[in-house]
Amino acid sequence: MRSRSPGGRGEKPHRYRLNAAVLRKKAKAAGDTEQREIARRTGLDEGALSRLLAGSRSPSLETAVALAAAYGGPIEDLLTNPDGTPLRIPAQAVRTAAAVI
C-alpha cells in the first residue's frame, strides 16, 4: 500500500503544524469565538480551516502568514514541529514570505 500525503492529492507534506490552541486563544482575544468568524477574518475557507484546526492538514506558508497577520504576533507562535515542539523560522524567511504575500 502506498503512503499518502496529508492532503491525499500527491502534495508534499509540510514539516510543521498549526498550533490550534494558540490560534483559538488569539482569535478569542480578538472577539472571534467561532470557527466561521476566524475564517471570515483570515479569508480562509471554513472547510480548510476546519482541517487545519483538527490537525489533518498543515498550513501552507502563505496561510500561516495570513493567520499571523490577522491576529498579530510572530508566525512562529502559530506553528509547531510535527512532534509539538516550537518551530523556529529564520527571520529573513518570515520577512520574505510577508513581502511576497
PyMOL commands that set and color helices and strands:
alter all, ss='L'
color gray80, all
select helices_A, chain A and resi 20-29+35-42+46-54+61-71+75-78+91-100
alter helices_A, ss='H'
color red, helices_A
select strands_A, chain A and resi 17-18+79-80
alter strands_A, ss='S'
color yellow, strands_A
deselect
rebuild
show_as cartoon
